[in-house]
């Protein structure tokens, strides 16, 4: 009887772990982009596509600051169409107000889908404090 109970417990534990692995997780991801390199921007778009396919219900924010703001500037971005496309699919792009001021960028040239945060790094830290996973975009 004791062996049967142990066997049943092991089987129940195995089935529980299989069920847990098959449950869809709700991912909260914040990505940091600080590179002005267009190769990095194109690579990020591929990553976003792959991530969205693997986890369509995830919440994802891309915080751009420093040279990474180039990706959100209409006069510099080579991925503006992709930014629009992914915004329509729920990915949030955020421009850093501090970078806009420091680099004397024209706020009117920030791509329309983008939102704003006062300080990109502080926003990322706050997201991490709220349990979001952090990923740095680029090489």
N, C-alpha and C positions, 0 to 999 in steps of 0.2 A: 504494500500500500504506500509506504514511504517513497519507494522508487517511482511509483506512478505519479505521486504528487510532485516530485522533483522534475520528472519528465514533462508533466503538464505545465509547471511553472516556467521551465525553459522554453517550451513551445509558445506559451503566452507572451513571454518576453521577446522572442523572435518575431512573432506576428506584430507586436506593438512597434518594434523598431522598423519593420518593413512599412507599416502604415505611416509612421512618422516621416520616413524618407519620401513617401509618395505624396505627402501633403504639400500643397503649394505654399510657399513662404511669401510674405509681403515684404519686399526689400525696400529699405529707405537708404538711398545713396546720394552722397554729395561729392561731386568731382571738382577738383581745382585745376584751372588752366592758367598758367603763367607764361606760356611760350607764345611768341609771335611767329614762330616757324609754321609756314603753311603746310608743310609735310605733317607736322603734329596735328594741325587742324583737320586735315583729311583723314588721318589715322583715327582721330577722335570720332569723326562721323561714322567710320566703319565700326568702331567699338560700340557706339550708341545703337546702331542698327542691330548688331549681334546681341547686345544686352536686351533690347526691346523684344527681340524674337524669343530669347530664352526666358524672359520674365516680363510678359506684357503688362502686368499689373503693378510693376515696381513704381516707386516715386523716385524721381531722379532730378537733381539740380546740378547745373554746371555753372560754377562761379568763376567769372573771368576777371582777372586783375593784372596789373602791371602790363607787360607786353602781350599777355593773353587777351587783352581788350581788343586787339587788332581783329580777332575773329568776329567780334560783334559790331565792327565799324563798317558802315555801308560803302565807304570809299576804299576799304582795304581788304574786306573779307572775300575769300574765294569760295566760301561754303555758305553764303547767305541763303541760298535756296534750301539747303539741308537744314539750316537753323530754323527756317520757317516750317519746313516739313516736320521736323521732330517736335517743334513747339505745338503743332497741331495734334501730335500724338501724345501730348502730356509732359514732355520733357521741358523743364524750366531752365531758361538761360538767364543769368543774373550778371549785371554790370556793376562794377565797384565805383561808387561815387568818389571815393578818395583818389582812385586812379584817374578818373575823368578830370578832376581838379588839378592833380599834380602834373599830368601830361598835357594839360590844356586842350583836351579833346572837345570837339563840338558835340554836345549832347544830342543835337538834332540828327546826327549821323549814326547814332546807336540804332541798330536794327530794331524795328517796331516790336517784334515778339519778345524782346528782352525786358526783364524787370530790373529793378535796382536794389542794391543794398548799400548802406553807408560805408561799411568796411568789409571787404571780401573775406579777410582772414577771420575776423570776429564772427561773421556769419557761419563760416565753416566750423569754428570752434563750438558755437552754440548748437549747430546741428549734431556734432559729435556728442556733446553733452546730453542731447535729447535721444541718443541711441542710433543715430544715422551712421552708416559705414562711410569711410573716407577713402577716396581714390584720387591719386594725383595723375592727371592726364599728361601724356608725353613720354619722352625717353629719359 
